[in-house]
Amino acid sequence: MTGAEAMMVVSALGTAYSIKSSMDAAKSQDRAAAEAERMGRENAANIEAETQRSKTVLREEQMSKEGEARAKAAASGATVTGSLGESLDYMGKQHRDEIAWLGKSGTSRANLAKLEGGYQGMIGRNQASSTRAGAIGSAISGAGTTYGYGKEAGWFGT
């Protein structure tokens, strides 16, 4: 085997290895992208569940406060009218507003978690595409180099 023939074989093997490595890396990047998207969805679901638990706990605390205020009013002999009634109504409205804000905040955080996972997935898929393009470039470059050595060895004419 001549030196040119040996270089042709080495070039072909090196090119094949480079292509295989790039394609394996692209598959790993695709898997990582899918995992990032899955984690984004999972994080969002966890945030939504935690928000629901927080709303339940807060609502129970609020109901206790409202009940306590009404009980104190009743124990004092006051009727729940006028300014006392307005105060209790205002307390109820404040509590409903707190629950609504907590729900909106949780929804916003969950949406951000989904978006973050989606963006990370998109970045991973773009990296995988770039890696595949690099593999194509390696194939073209390697083919040219291999052809050059083959031509030098007399395999492809002059």
C-alpha positions as CSV (number, residue, x, y, z in Angstrom):
1,M,0.0,0.0,0.0
2,T,1.4,3.4,-1.0
3,G,1.5,6.4,1.3
4,A,-1.3,8.0,-0.8
5,E,-3.4,4.9,-0.5
6,A,-2.8,4.8,3.3
7,M,-3.8,8.4,3.6
8,M,-6.9,7.8,1.5
9,V,-8.0,5.1,3.9
10,V,-7.1,7.2,7.0
11,S,-9.1,10.1,5.5
12,A,-12.1,8.0,4.7
13,L,-12.1,6.4,8.2
14,G,-11.6,9.8,9.9
15,T,-14.5,11.3,7.9
16,A,-16.8,8.4,8.8
17,Y,-15.9,8.7,12.5
18,S,-16.5,12.5,12.4
19,I,-19.9,12.0,10.7
20,K,-20.9,9.3,13.2
21,S,-19.8,11.4,16.2
22,S,-21.7,14.4,14.9
23,M,-24.8,12.4,14.3
24,D,-24.6,10.9,17.8
25,A,-24.2,14.4,19.3
26,A,-27.2,15.6,17.3
27,K,-29.3,12.7,18.7
28,S,-28.2,13.6,22.2
29,Q,-29.1,17.3,21.6
30,D,-32.5,16.2,20.4
31,R,-33.0,14.1,23.5
32,A,-31.9,17.0,25.7
33,A,-34.3,19.3,23.9
34,A,-37.2,17.0,24.5
35,E,-36.2,16.6,28.1
36,A,-36.1,20.4,28.6
37,E,-39.6,20.7,27.1
38,R,-40.9,17.9,29.4
39,M,-39.3,19.5,32.4
40,G,-40.9,22.8,31.5
41,R,-44.3,21.1,31.4
42,E,-43.6,19.3,34.6
43,N,-42.5,22.4,36.4
44,A,-45.6,24.2,35.2
45,A,-47.8,21.4,36.5
46,N,-46.0,21.5,39.9
47,I,-46.5,25.3,40.1
48,E,-50.2,25.0,39.2
49,A,-50.6,22.3,41.9
50,E,-48.7,24.4,44.5
51,T,-50.8,27.4,43.6
52,Q,-54.0,25.4,44.2
53,R,-52.7,24.2,47.6
54,S,-51.7,27.8,48.5
55,K,-55.1,29.1,47.5
56,T,-56.9,26.4,49.6
57,V,-54.7,27.2,52.7
58,L,-55.2,31.0,52.2
59,R,-59.0,30.6,51.8
60,E,-59.2,28.5,54.9
61,E,-57.3,31.1,56.9
62,Q,-59.5,33.9,55.5
63,M,-62.7,32.0,56.3
64,S,-61.4,31.6,59.9
65,K,-60.7,35.3,60.2
66,E,-64.0,36.2,58.7
67,G,-65.8,33.8,61.1
68,E,-63.9,35.1,64.0
69,A,-64.8,38.7,63.2
70,R,-68.5,37.8,62.8
71,A,-68.4,35.8,66.1
72,K,-66.8,38.7,68.0
73,A,-69.5,41.0,66.5
74,A,-72.3,38.6,67.6
75,A,-70.7,38.1,71.0
76,S,-70.6,41.9,71.6
77,G,-74.3,42.1,70.7
78,A,-73.7,44.2,67.7
79,T,-75.8,43.6,64.6
80,V,-74.0,43.1,61.3
81,T,-75.3,46.3,59.7
82,G,-74.0,49.7,59.0
83,S,-70.2,50.2,59.3
84,L,-69.7,46.8,60.9
85,G,-71.4,45.1,58.0
86,E,-69.5,47.2,55.5
87,S,-66.3,46.3,57.2
88,L,-67.0,42.6,57.1
89,D,-68.0,42.9,53.4
90,Y,-64.8,44.8,52.7
91,M,-62.8,42.1,54.4
92,G,-64.5,39.5,52.2
93,K,-63.8,41.5,49.1
94,Q,-60.1,41.8,50.1
95,H,-59.9,38.1,50.7
96,R,-61.4,37.3,47.3
97,D,-59.0,39.7,45.7
98,E,-56.0,38.0,47.4
99,I,-57.2,34.6,46.2
100,A,-57.6,36.0,42.6
101,W,-54.1,37.5,42.7
102,L,-52.6,34.3,44.0
103,G,-54.3,32.4,41.1
104,K,-53.1,34.9,38.5
105,S,-49.6,34.9,39.9
106,G,-49.5,31.1,39.8
107,T,-50.8,30.9,36.3
108,S,-48.2,33.5,35.2
109,R,-45.4,31.5,36.8
110,A,-46.6,28.2,35.3
111,N,-46.8,29.8,31.8
112,L,-43.2,31.1,32.2
113,A,-42.0,27.6,33.2
114,K,-43.7,26.2,30.0
115,L,-42.1,28.9,27.9
116,E,-38.7,28.4,29.4
117,G,-38.9,24.7,28.7
118,G,-40.1,25.4,25.1
119,Y,-37.3,27.9,24.5
120,Q,-34.7,25.5,25.9
121,G,-36.1,22.8,23.6
122,M,-35.9,25.1,20.6
123,I,-32.3,26.0,21.4
124,G,-31.5,22.3,21.7
125,R,-33.1,21.4,18.4
126,N,-31.3,24.3,16.7
127,Q,-28.0,23.0,18.1
128,A,-28.9,19.5,16.8
129,S,-29.6,21.0,13.3
130,S,-26.3,22.8,13.4
131,T,-24.5,19.7,14.4
132,R,-26.1,17.8,11.5
133,A,-25.0,20.5,9.1
134,G,-21.5,20.2,10.5
135,A,-21.7,16.5,9.7
136,I,-22.6,17.2,6.2
137,G,-19.7,19.7,5.9
138,S,-17.4,17.0,7.3
139,A,-18.7,14.5,4.7
140,I,-18.1,16.9,1.8
141,S,-14.7,17.9,3.1
142,G,-13.7,14.3,3.8
143,A,-14.9,13.2,0.4
144,G,-12.7,15.8,-1.2
145,T,-9.7,14.9,0.8
146,T,-10.2,11.2,0.2
147,Y,-10.7,11.8,-3.5
148,G,-7.5,13.8,-3.6
149,Y,-5.5,11.0,-2.0
150,G,-7.2,8.4,-4.2
151,K,-6.3,10.5,-7.3
152,E,-2.7,10.7,-6.1
153,A,-2.7,7.0,-5.7
154,G,-4.0,6.5,-9.2
155,W,-7.4,5.2,-8.3
156,F,-9.4,8.0,-10.0
157,G,-7.4,8.8,-13.1
158,T,-5.3,11.8,-13.6
